[in-house]
Amino acid sequence: MLDQTRSNFHGMVREDHSAMTFSVKREVFVSPEVFEGELRALFDSCWIYVGHASELRNPGDFKTRNVAGRPIIFVRGRDGEVRALINSCRHRGAIVCREREGNARQFYCMYHGWTYQPDGSVKSVPGEDAYAKPIDKKEMGLMPVPRLEHYRDFYFLNFDRDAVDLKTYLAGATKYIDLVTEQSPSGKMEIISGTQEYDIKANWKLLVENSVDDYHLIATHATWVNYMRNSGVNMTQPKDSGLLLPTKGAGKDLGNGHLTTDNPNYRGRPVARWISLYGEDAKADIDAIRKELVTRLGEKRAARVADTNRNLVVFPNLVINDGSSVTVRNFYPVSATEMRVTAWALGPVEETEAQRARRLHAFLTFYGPGGFATPDDVTALESAQAGYAAWRDVEWNDLSRGMAKNDEQTNTDEGHLRTFWRRWRDLMEKQT
């Protein structure tokens, strides 16, 4: 049975360089066996995002989350150290922290009353004298995840003790995370209070594709395109260029399955030339932000930060959208045909109230559950998932766009999407 299960993961992604074709079997979006294989091959072995340091400002602050199928307490201990603890009592397994967030002096198991310190160590055991030997409070504490590391305050965990370190794993994605953090004069970004949560009745990999698929923008987001045009932003298609969008962006392979779009700005980042989106009252403020960037980073780097936007995928399931606002979006498969999405806005800690208001407006207007983008995308993904009911009859998805090009892939080609699928294929086929 094991050999048969393993062989099922071969041949699901096929690439033919001579024919310049790349295709993915639609079975991977519906199969419970593929879903179970992904839990082992991807979520048990890759670095998975758990949270941002700014969410745990004070000792005792915690967030409870489901990460890679496990209940996790993301917590800052009384010693100031950030930890990720498995939210399961060492006695009989019950959840010990049932709140979503807060500040805790202890975690209490409602089943038998064991209590734990925020660092995970045992605080007390009712009726401890009934045990033949004293409870080893260090050995019986809440289990920490095998690996927890961070880059620029983004914390990731890994259930593989032998995995490469986080920075090595992130590879070229670190350069794009740097572009996000450099928007802050101090290099400190923070998660803004408020969380978006929603489910999509579609396979999680479809949201990976969608997040970096600029090919769909004109067709799927026609309402947004018209809004941008009416706001004074030039969305005219370049003549005789073969492009679909007003600027020639790129799709990039960042190594280890990470990928990004990298575009000259057309989405309304708050810089002076997009003042029509924010109103004349914001002009002086936006000019001051740009001046600070130039003073701190130099003209060239400031232009890189302010005049380009990107959607970064950190393999397998973290997306950082860095455009008119910065969105941190994480999603987990609930089953082969459903995912749960969580999204936050991220901004510099130094922002004024007016700057923060513009950021949140941009965040909600485009990526919010009622914004221009998200409802369209959810509808498109669920429509695709409905189409996969015929996966036995129409077996393959095509991702060949741009394969005939010798130069850099554009943002509306599919070269960067192929980056994800090659990594997915390699990890799935290596399973034992």
Phi and psi in degrees as a GROMACS rama.xvg file:
@    title "Ramachandran Plot"
@    xaxis  label "Phi"
@    yaxis  label "Psi"
@TYPE xy
-62.4886  -45.2739  LEU-2
-63.6527  -38.3912  ASP-3
-65.4922  -42.4533  GLN-4
-62.6412  -43.8887  THR-5
-63.784  -40.7556  ARG-6
-65.952  -24.2311  SER-7
-63.9568  -21.2182  ASN-8
-88.8071  -3.06978  PHE-9
-89.4452  144.776  HIS-10
79.3971  11.5991  GLY-11
-86.3499  -16.5607  MET-12
-125.128  122.041  VAL-13
-124.713  139.13  ARG-14
-132.588  123.878  GLU-15
-121.068  101.938  ASP-16
-70.1049  -33.5038  HIS-17
-67.6452  -38.1064  SER-18
-89.2834  -7.47096  ALA-19
55.7756  49.9785  MET-20
-128.554  148.949  THR-21
-142.221  127.216  PHE-22
-142.508  153.58  SER-23
-124.826  131.997  VAL-24
-70.2089  130.769  LYS-25
-66.7054  -16.636  ARG-26
-57.7096  -29.5158  GLU-27
-67.1558  -14.4637  VAL-28
-95.3453  -5.28617  PHE-29
-129.358  -15.807  VAL-30
-80.395  122.46  SER-31
-62.0912  -31.1218  PRO-32
-67.6781  -40.6812  GLU-33
-63.3959  -43.7897  VAL-34
-56.4307  -47.8949  PHE-35
-64.28  -37.3642  GLU-36
-64.7598  -37.0039  GLY-37
-64.5747  -38.7004  GLU-38
-58.4324  -37.8188  LEU-39
-80.3776  -49.977  ARG-40
-76.683  -30.3282  ALA-41
-107.59  -58.9265  LEU-42
-77.5836  -17.5086  PHE-43
-92.7026  -3.92716  ASP-44
-132.173  -18.0668  SER-45
-93.0268  164.568  CYS-46
-77.4543  123.135  TRP-47
-115.938  130.471  ILE-48
-64.3172  134.752  TYR-49
-118.298  -30.6498  VAL-50
169.134  177.867  GLY-51
-113.272  142.128  HIS-52
-56.0542  -32.2413  ALA-53
-66.4199  -15.5917  SER-54
-75.3719  -14.857  GLU-55
-121.652  76.2783  LEU-56
-73.9879  -35.9581  ARG-57
-121.666  152.877  ASN-58
-54.225  133.026  PRO-59
94.6084  -14.39  GLY-60
-65.2767  141.087  ASP-61
-147.206  157.07  PHE-62
-132.394  136.016  LYS-63
-102.16  133.895  THR-64
-144.772  156.601  ARG-65
-95.2977  117.538  ASN-66
-126.394  119.726  VAL-67
54.8635  36.7804  ALA-68
82.33  3.66606  GLY-69
-114.071  145.641  ARG-70
-76.564  125.065  PRO-71
-126.089  140.442  ILE-72
-103.307  114.793  ILE-73
-94.1639  114.073  PHE-74
-145.386  148.492  VAL-75
-105.095  120.063  ARG-76
-72.1192  170.91  GLY-77
-63.1024  -20.612  ARG-78
-84.3457  1.23582  ASP-79
87.1553  -7.09605  GLY-80
-80.596  138.353  GLU-81
-85.9325  133.886  VAL-82
-134.143  159.791  ARG-83
-125.356  112.622  ALA-84
-111.539  141.886  LEU-85
-72.7083  124.658  ILE-86
-83.9116  67.949  ASN-87
-150.76  123.017  SER-88
-61.0898  136.95  CYS-89
-71.1782  -14.3722  ARG-90
-78.1118  -65.2565  HIS-91
-133.954  11.6788  ARG-92
94.92  -5.58225  GLY-93
-65.7944  155.238  ALA-94
-62.2367  132.446  ILE-95
-100.652  -17.3814  VAL-96
-127.31  110.939  CYS-97
-102.74  -1.0915  ARG-98
-89.3551  152.869  GLU-99
-72.7704  -35.8082  ARG-100
-162.526  167.282  GLU-101
155.144  -160.874  GLY-102
-129.781  124.623  ASN-103
-121.691  136.468  ALA-104
-84.016  -23.2148  ARG-105
-160.939  163.517  GLN-106
-112.954  131.716  PHE-107
-119.599  127.048  TYR-108
-86.7991  117.562  CYS-109
-73.8629  -9.17106  MET-110
-77.0163  -55.298  TYR-111
-127.284  3.98417  HIS-112
86.2245  9.87956  GLY-113
-64.4397  141.929  TRP-114
-124.453  150.185  THR-115
-132.233  145.779  TYR-116
-72.7391  161.017  GLN-117
-59.3394  -21.1358  PRO-118
-83.9961  -0.388866  ASP-119
98.4975  -14.9142  GLY-120
-70.309  152.007  SER-121
-67.8953  133.547  VAL-122
-98.0522  -45.7312  LYS-123
-156.185  152.9  SER-124
-131.203  114.859  VAL-125
-60.0245  135.69  PRO-126
62.7399  36.6119  GLY-127
-60.3872  -27.4024  GLU-128
-70.0666  -7.1155  ASP-129
-79.5396  -12.5581  ALA-130
-81.3658  145.746  TYR-131
-62.7645  -34.4585  ALA-132
-126.946  151.29  LYS-133
-59.2082  143.233  PRO-134
-66.8451  128.756  ILE-135
-79.8391  99.9367  ASP-136
-65.6643  -24.9816  LYS-137
-78.6399  -43.0516  LYS-138
-73.0052  -25.902  GLU-139
-101.885  16.2523  MET-140
-71.7604  171.32  GLY-141
-57.9304  137.435  LEU-142
-73.7282  122.921  MET-143
-74.7721  154.931  PRO-144
-65.2044  152.528  VAL-145
-57.1919  -39.3252  PRO-146
-138.488  136.586  ARG-147
-142.135  120.432  LEU-148
-139.631  165.028  GLU-149
-139.128  154.011  HIS-150
-133.358  122.837  TYR-151
50.2454  41.8135  ARG-152
75.1488  2.45663  ASP-153
-90.2677  118.123  PHE-154
-97.6094  134.938  TYR-155
-127.569  147.976  PHE-156
-117.481  162.894  LEU-157
-147.211  132.732  ASN-158
-90.8196  1.20086  PHE-159
-101.768  108.817  ASP-160
-63.0402  -22.8391  ARG-161
-96.9718  8.20629  ASP-162
-66.6097  155.555  ALA-163
-63.7964  160.394  VAL-164
-65.2182  159.252  ASP-165
-59.3075  -46.0282  LEU-166
-62.3922  -39.5698  LYS-167
-63.5531  -42.2234  THR-168
-62.1256  -42.0139  TYR-169
-66.5257  -26.9581  LEU-170
50.1532  -128.602  ALA-171
-70.0053  -10.3777  GLY-172
-64.6638  -24.117  ALA-173
-61.0954  -34.7253  THR-174
-65.0315  -31.8018  LYS-175
-83.6004  -30.1225  TYR-176
-67.1215  -36.4929  ILE-177
-60.3537  -39.9301  ASP-178
-62.4739  -31.6983  LEU-179
-70.0842  -50.8101  VAL-180
-69.4058  -26.0175  THR-181
-71.8098  -6.36411  GLU-182
-70.2285  -17.8497  GLN-183
-95.2934  131.848  SER-184
-56.0612  -31.7458  PRO-185
-95.7224  -4.41676  SER-186
77.5317  11.8968  GLY-187
-110.065  116.589  LYS-188
-105.995  158.937  MET-189
-139.058  145.283  GLU-190
-70.791  127.905  ILE-191
-84.4924  138.091  ILE-192
-54.6187  134.126  SER-193
116.954  133.183  GLY-194
-130  138.702  THR-195
-99.4914  130.735  GLN-196
-135.419  133.141  GLU-197
-160.478  156.847  TYR-198
-104.471  147.906  ASP-199
-124.526  129.868  ILE-200
-84.6267  68.5147  LYS-201
-158.43  160.004  ALA-202
-67.012  140.794  ASN-203
-60.5453  -29.3955  TRP-204
-68.4027  -22.9953  LYS-205
-66.2334  -32.1494  LEU-206
-74.5329  -30.9839  LEU-207
-58.1309  -52.3639  VAL-208
-59.2946  -49.1307  GLU-209
-59.4293  -35.5144  ASN-210
-66.7121  -22.7979  SER-211
-125.328  20.1513  VAL-212
-102.483  87.6869  ASP-213
-73.4002  -11.0567  ASP-214
-61.9365  -28.7183  TYR-215
-87.7279  -7.19455  HIS-216
-60.565  -48.7314  LEU-217
-66.1304  -41.9885  ILE-218
-75.4932  -49.4454  ALA-219
-76.3005  -37.5065  THR-220
-109.985  45.134  HIS-221
-60.0116  -35.3686  ALA-222
-63.693  -41.6384  THR-223
-66.7685  -41.1556  TRP-224
-58.991  -44.0765  VAL-225
-65.4962  -37.9351  ASN-226
-61.1277  -43.6951  TYR-227
-63.564  -43.0814  MET-228
-63.09  -44.0663  ARG-229
-67.5624  -20.9288  ASN-230
-87.834  -0.544149  SER-231
98.5812  4.93232  GLY-232
-89.7556  129.477  VAL-233
-73.8069  109.783  ASN-234
-110.943  20.0312  MET-235
-68.8898  134.627  THR-236
-68.3096  131.393  GLN-237
-60.6736  138.471  PRO-238
-76.2572  140.013  LYS-239
57.0209  26.9699  ASP-240
-108.194  -16.6445  SER-241
76.2755  5.45065  GLY-242
-93.8474  158.748  LEU-243
-103.406  -19.2194  LEU-244
-116.828  163.366  LEU-245
-73.5284  -9.02693  PRO-246
-133.541  153.826  THR-247
-93.929  89.832  LYS-248
-85.8637  178.916  GLY-249
-126.526  153.258  ALA-250
-108.58  131.463  GLY-251
-128.636  141.571  LYS-252
-91.6167  119.48  ASP-253
-104.094  5.7883  LEU-254
91.8741  149.312  GLY-255
58.1456  26.9185  ASN-256
89.3073  -5.40456  GLY-257
-79.7024  148.597  HIS-258
-154.589  163.43  LEU-259
-155.483  156.255  THR-260
-93.0282  151.031  THR-261
-143.095  102.464  ASP-262
-122.73  141.01  ASN-263
-58.1208  147.333  PRO-264
-71.7933  124.708  ASN-265
-136.538  2.52588  TYR-266
-98.1067  3.20495  ARG-267
95.2101  30.127  GLY-268
-57.3672  141.829  ARG-269
-72.2444  75.8045  PRO-270
-121.453  168.482  VAL-271
-58.1315  -35.8215  ALA-272
-73.2296  -11.4861  ARG-273
-107.237  31.0699  TRP-274
-62.483  -24.1703  ILE-275
-62.3362  -24.488  SER-276
-79.6441  -21.9482  LEU-277
-115.65  -12.3  TYR-278
94.4017  153.288  GLY-279
-64.11  -28.2487  GLU-280
-62.0558  -23.2774  ASP-281
-89.8741  -7.70356  ALA-282
-59.6268  -48.8942  LYS-283
-61.7558  -39.955  ALA-284
-65.6243  -43.6947  ASP-285
-66.8026  -39.2322  ILE-286
-61.2232  -37.2831  ASP-287
-67.9876  -38.7217  ALA-288
-61.4367  -44.76  ILE-289
-64.5034  -41.001  ARG-290
-62.8336  -40.4057  LYS-291
-63.6905  -40.7985  GLU-292
-61.1826  -44.0789  LEU-293
-64.8448  -43.6867  VAL-294
-62.0411  -41.8516  THR-295
-81.4379  -38.8569  ARG-296
-109.777  -15.6822  LEU-297
90.7521  157.844  GLY-298
-60.3107  -43.3916  GLU-299
-67.856  -47.4143  LYS-300
-69.1977  -36.8467  ARG-301
-60.9429  -41.0846  ALA-302
-64.664  -36.8688  ALA-303
-62.7231  -40.9145  ARG-304
-72.4479  -44.3206  VAL-305
-91.7744  -27.8356  ALA-306
-106.752  8.83578  ASP-307
-130.186  155.114  THR-308
-132.711  159.316  ASN-309
-154.536  149.62  ARG-310
-114.313  113.658  ASN-311
-103.201  128.378  LEU-312
-105.918  119.819  VAL-313
-97.01  112.958  VAL-314
-58.5033  132.896  PHE-315
-99.7674  -21.0869  PRO-316
-142.587  25.84  ASN-317
-114.472  132.7  LEU-318
-124.844  130.496  VAL-319
-114.855  108.678  ILE-320
-90.8102  114.784  ASN-321
-116.369  84.6908  ASP-322
-132.71  -117.346  GLY-323
-66.6171  -21.2555  SER-324
-143.931  174.797  SER-325
-108.973  120.639  VAL-326
-116.213  129.533  THR-327
-102.243  116.688  VAL-328
-126.442  124.655  ARG-329
-122.478  144.215  ASN-330
-148.708  143.478  PHE-331
-126.692  143.226  TYR-332
-72.8675  128.131  PRO-333
-88.002  -36.4145  VAL-334
-154.629  -173.68  SER-335
-64.712  -21.0578  ALA-336
-124.896  17.6835  THR-337
-151.42  144.559  GLU-338
-134.243  159.247  MET-339
-117.153  127.496  ARG-340
-112.04  135.816  VAL-341
-128.328  134.061  THR-342
-137.971  144.642  ALA-343
-133.027  153.68  TRP-344
-89.9344  144.448  ALA-345
-125.335  137.174  LEU-346
-150.91  164.589  GLY-347
-62.7068  142.235  PRO-348
-66.1017  -22.4796  VAL-349
-84.7594  -2.92237  GLU-350
-57.8357  143.009  GLU-351
-78.7727  171.421  THR-352
-61.3938  -40.5212  GLU-353
-67.7602  -41.1476  ALA-354
-64.3859  -41.3662  GLN-355
-64.5343  -38.143  ARG-356
-63.4469  -41.8416  ALA-357
-63.4246  -40.9936  ARG-358
-61.7422  -47.988  ARG-359
-66.9924  -34.7912  LEU-360
-61.8263  -44.7625  HIS-361
-65.1959  -41.0532  ALA-362
-58.9117  -50.0571  PHE-363
-74.1968  -35.2222  LEU-364
-64.7648  -37.4935  THR-365
-100.546  -52.9368  PHE-366
-97.2945  -5.759  TYR-367
-65.0155  159.55  GLY-368
-58.0186  -24.3709  PRO-369
-110.994  17.2675  GLY-370
-82.5639  -172.591  GLY-371
-68.6479  -36.9544  PHE-372
-92.0619  -51.3665  ALA-373
-59.7006  -49.2423  THR-374
-59.3876  -38.5199  PRO-375
-62.5903  -45.7284  ASP-376
-65.568  -42.5296  ASP-377
-60.3974  -43.9509  VAL-378
-61.6688  -43.5619  THR-379
-64.0741  -43.3336  ALA-380
-68.566  -40.9508  LEU-381
-69.1738  -30.251  GLU-382
-66.7777  -42.3598  SER-383
-62.1542  -44.2151  ALA-384
-60.9567  -39.9037  GLN-385
-61.5787  -38.0142  ALA-386
-65.4631  -27.0669  GLY-387
-73.9192  -3.88855  TYR-388
-60.105  -22.1596  ALA-389
-99.4911  29.0156  ALA-390
-63.761  -25.9967  TRP-391
-72.5139  -26.4507  ARG-392
-93.8059  -37.5848  ASP-393
-120.267  97.4236  VAL-394
-83.8372  -27.0141  GLU-395
-124.936  142.115  TRP-396
-94.1445  143.409  ASN-397
-102.082  128.436  ASP-398
-129.062  46.3894  LEU-399
-94.5536  -4.94244  SER-400
-57.4002  125.67  ARG-401
91.2271  -3.67002  GLY-402
-66.3069  -24.8853  MET-403
-78.7543  -7.39176  ALA-404
-82.3282  141.332  LYS-405
-92.2131  -20.3089  ASN-406
-94.0001  -169.423  ASP-407
-62.7114  140.853  GLU-408
-69.6493  136.935  GLN-409
-84.4647  172.358  THR-410
-68.7358  -17.0675  ASN-411
-101.493  1.61863  THR-412
-81.2664  -178.947  ASP-413
-120.453  18.4054  GLU-414
-62.2767  -40.4172  GLY-415
-71.1866  -31.0528  HIS-416
-65.4781  -36.105  LEU-417
-64.5364  -28.4035  ARG-418
-57.5912  -46.8702  THR-419
-60.8873  -46.4129  PHE-420
-70.0109  -31.2898  TRP-421
-65.2018  -42.8181  ARG-422
-66.7043  -42.1828  ARG-423
-57.2576  -47.4195  TRP-424
-60.0802  -46.3145  ARG-425
-62.1587  -43.3321  ASP-426
-70.6172  -40.5681  LEU-427
-66.5318  -38.3969  MET-428
-77.8044  -14.7747  GLU-429
-84.834  -5.65092  LYS-430
-59.6637  145.238  GLN-431
